[in-house]
């Protein structure tokens, strides 16, 4: 599992059936945890896992164990230093820890969150998995965010905000960089996008991101402008106080254990098994719940190894099926990105970043006069797309219903389909202008599946990127728009001409380059945005859901998933703010049911 600035803690207090043990700091010693019983065991010490652990352990009569495969890297400058972190872009480290860099604070369109509720069974809709039901958990003072407004210097460089969109005393800090980039490139990009019909907003975090704006990052002004994370926000402040919260690092959970004597049709999770590649396997037990927060690749893999998944696939690897839930690992939605570059005119730039300007564009801004044709193509193609993608969904008919909701949000609610992130390169400030571009809302579906019963063999990940035509069309349109922006004032005054892909690779024409030329370059150049969702989707079981509105795995009574994998449809945003909101809301649901 990808390690982010995750972890650490103190060990546990026994309560009721939990055996009293000596409190420990963050430990790598599995024997300190083995065979103990906790109220809750959380698998994964990342964004969601530590958030939930913090909230559950607020009750000192509740014991919590977090088991994390990675190590405590809070003192690693590649993690906490937002300037050094930029050095890992494009490296293997970047793909291992995709959410570590800067963490732009953005949220999707309100209609996208509202659609989550539409995908649930009617009895779960009262849980308010909607914009109004999630937004408070993303921003209110009692929950996830501590926003610091920009100072005069940052405002002079372009930073703007609407305070009501942010929390002001929560665990996760957000603000603009101390050494925010200055120079003409930021204002010129926002002005150019405005000239191309994309509204310049003071703040895109209020449920309408269809705009261009300067965005805050997860940075803690009060901690020497270091990166703010779940580890620094939810764990560090309490790790020496909460003796009821234990964190074990450097140990991978290999499977969830189930009680062999369940008296109901629902399976009961009783604990977890954990260990290292060549080491001893250990067990710890949960008297209340096991919560998976291992991410969109890790959580479905653990479920499958535990006997929760497609029985045919599980038995092929010698795993005894416990819960027949073939949708585990399906519905994967990942985004692909490319970057366009133009030579610069040696304009003056200062600062260290990170980059903080994003434009989110909708279908009508991307396709212009061809929009009506694209709308018709989407509606007419839904059945064929569903048929083509059916092997990565519960069924073609289920996927048709999901696609219809996705299309409605794109077409009727103008949810942004593409992100254009202006990238000021701190290693080469004056010689280029650059935009990283990706299609946000793919209709392509992929899957995650174990290929061995060995928990240390990585799962097979099939993203099937660009398997659906509209995804290619959207990415081409987004790149054409960037090319047009590079040729539109005032940004064009900073450019000496496009260098990537350049007019030799993608010759220009009245459309900004042919579809075939653009796709040829995109197909050879794209990379993952590492914003994977939906592999344990929160949806009706009849649609291919893995968890219900309480985030309980279907067929179990006390096994939940709380991480990005439950998000049923992609959103027009980076994921971190939403995942914090999901985790905060999940903790409230769990505590409400105690």
Order of alpha helices (4+ residues) and beta strands (2+ residues): beta-alpha-beta-alpha-alpha-alpha-alpha-beta-alpha-beta-alpha-beta-beta-beta-beta-beta-beta-beta-alpha-beta-alpha-beta-beta-beta-alpha-alpha-alpha-beta-beta-beta-beta-alpha-beta-alpha-beta-beta-alpha
